[in-house]
Amino acid sequence: MIVFSIDSRSAIPPYLQIVQQVKHALRLGMIEPGDQLPTIKQVVADVAINPNTVLKAYRDLERDGLVEGRPGIGTFVLKRPDGPPPPLLAQLRRSLDRWLRSAFDAGLDHEGIASLFESGLRDAISQEEETA
C-alpha cells in the first residue's frame, strides 16, 4: 500500500502532492489496478492534513479515471496513467541512476546536475516539438 508524504515547504499544494504520488506509484508499478488506496482517515492520521485535502486529491484522481470511490468500502485503483509500462520505466530509471552517478563522479553538485538535466530536457522537448 502507498504511504503518502507531504512537503509543507513545497509550492505544490498538498492535494496535488497526493495526486502526483499516486500517479508516480502507478507508473512505476508500486500499486496496481485493483489495489485499494489508504482511506481518507488513514491519510489524515499519517500525514496530519485536512480530510478535505485528501478528498480533493481522490476526486481529482477519480475525475481522471484512475480510481473509483466505493461508498463504505474505500477508493480503488482502476488503471494506470497513459505511458510506458512499469518494466520499461524501471529500465529507464536504472539508466538515469547510472547517469546521475557519473555526474556526481564528475564533480557536479545537485544544482549542477539539475541545470544540466533541465537544459537537456528543454532541448529534447524542443526537438520533439519540431518533429511533431
C-alpha positions, 0 to 999 in steps of 0.5 A: 500500500502507498504511504503518502508524504507531504512537503509543507515547504513545497509550492505544490499544494498538498492535494496535488502532492497526493495526486502526483504520488499516486500517479508516480506509484502507478507508473512505476508499478508500486500499486496496481489496478485493483489495489485499494488506496489508504482511506481518507482517515488513514491519510489524515492520521499519517500525514496530519492534513485536512480530510478535505485535502485528501478528498480533493486529491481522490476526486481529482484522481477519480475525475481522471479515471484512475480510481473509483470511490466505493461508498463504505468500502474505500477508493480503488485503483482502476488503471494506470496513467497513459505511458510506458509500462512499469518494466520499461520505466524501471529500465529507464530509471536504472539508466538515469541512476547510472547517469546521475552517478557519473555526474556526481563522479564528475564533480557536479553538485545537485544544482549542477546536475539539475541545470544540466538535466533541465537544459537537456530536457528543454532541448529534447522537448524542443526537438520533439516539438519540431518533429511533431 
